[in-house]
Amino acid sequence: MTHELNARGPAAGSPKTATREAYGKALVELGRARPDVVVLDADLSKSTMTARFAREFPDRFYNVGIAEQNLMGTAAGLALGGLTPFASTFAVFAAGRAYDQVRQSIAYPGLNVKICATHAGITVGADGATHQAIEDIALMRVLPNMTVIVPADDVETEQAVKTAASHEGPVYIRLGRHPVPRVTPEGYEFEVGKATVLRQGDDVALVACGIGVSIALSAAEMLAARGIRAAVLNVSTIKPLDARTIVSAAERCGRVVTIEEHSTIGGLGGAVCELLSERRPVAVRRVGVPDVFGQSGPPDELLRFYGLTPENVVSAVEEMEGR
Amino acid sequence: MNAERRAAGRGGTGVISDRRAEYLEEKARLIRRRVIEMTAAAGSGHPGGSLSSADIIAALYFHVMRIDPGNPGWEDRDRFVLSKGHAAPALYAALAERGFFDPSELVTLRRTGSRLQGHPDCRKLPGIEASAGSLGQGLSLANGIALAGRLRGKSYRVFVLLGDGECQEGQVWEAAMSAAHWKLGNLAAFVDCNGLQIDGPVEEVMSLKSPAEKFRAFGWNVLEIDGHDARQIVEAVEAAGRAKGVPTVAVAHTVKGRGVSFMENQVDWHGKAPSPEQAERALRELGEGRSLR
């Protein structure tokens, strides 16, 4: 699915929206349509944007206080009781603090809990490393039964959240605090397990998720100016991975660069390497947080500091060219 | 002492008849026999804490709970969450005796491919309401099930069984805080206080001081009972039903390994299976019963 409109990359000056904002909006719409949807938070409802749902549906909102283990356990119990719970907190707490509860109480019994974790990645900004989840994709995708989704923009977030509500079983949706440009094409329809080719190209495949997608689109534009035709894939479902689309892009391009706001270990880059090393070994470079914790700073500055820039993606491609 | 407690609380008449109490004692005895047979057959498992909780599980499954073994997914059924998942043999024995599955399956405990996993798996075995094993998580699950019942206008009740050692897990207290905050009157918890955990007496490993006082401080309706007295167990459930808008916990004083002389109060029997000879001796002590084999 190619959309020429997006071939220019995210237009400068186009409105940016944080995916957490889109989540808050989608939850309210879900609440109106689905009486079985309940929402839980751990004292961060104003930040995760579940507060909007809480205002409209106070009877279906449970604030557990600062107790993430109990957040996940209670959500699991609500699912056992036949409801469709959405549990929210920051990604670092959802995937880290409550990991055993997610593993034992949600993933193992395959319960219908939707974990919507906001403030993922280094673009949390000034709060620093303790609040910046750079390992959550890795932690969540190793759990059997777990579906892992990283929406790229507001449109995809809304669709992913609504799709998750109708998707039986545990789902982890990774959301951000930092506003991101819209990258999904007009008429886009999210499907679990389906990657989207946002831009066609035969020289290199840029495989990205989340904020990495807009970085990849900008990089593709810069590469085009140098005569390198880059394909751009939005892999919004990390698990199950869309093997067909990724392998086919690797076959066509022969080279792959992954881009994600996550550790280069175990996330999208890791998943793509696992897949391609078995199915279609090609050269791969992983752009992401290089096995270090984050730090305080303005989000855009941190993205530059850790190399999450179109320029760095271009360098990775050129480095492979020189091989 | 038990008789005095009853007399004080009930004007001299128990909440259940002597015949009913004897019936529940008999069910608990059968569960204990099964625990011995199952763990001996498996060569591993947790007899100590299964034996200590047998009377509570028997009273719930053979007197208290509204359940239908022919329809384990019945929406209005009462729910039981075994938070101390290692007592699974006692729960499996109760479920089989109650007709959820054929008792002949009990000897498959802990075998590859068995529905009777070392710790309960709600996806495998009918009648298991929640998977458990990693301690401290069951009360949160029970809270969620109770909240769902209230939101959906269901009249079912939720029961949960914790261990005293398990109460060292912080999540128990997160959940205890929540149950009272949410006024979960449809929830009743039992704490099987057998006083022992893997590394020794709870009091020595990490003293809880008084679990009753802790639950009371969080706003629960708290009872202290003899966890081997069917009358007191049933009375606690009745008292929980009368306490509106507040969760009830019965801090149940029990003996680890109860019913088998050489296992009683012996920490080694927390997680060790009896040898065939030991099992034979234990079964003789527990009295007549149809063998599984």
Interface residues (C-beta under 8 A of the other chain):
Chain A: V38 D59 R60 Y62 V64 G65 A67 Q69 N70 M72 G73 T74 A75 A76 G77 L78 A79 L80 G81 G82 L83 P85 D100 Q101 R103 Q104 S105 Y108 P109 G110
Chain B: E75 R79 D121 C122 R123 E129 A130 S131 A132 G133 S134 G136 Q137 L139 S140 L141 A142 N143 G144 I145 A146 L147 A148 G149 L151 R152 G170 Q171 E174 A175 M177 S178 W182
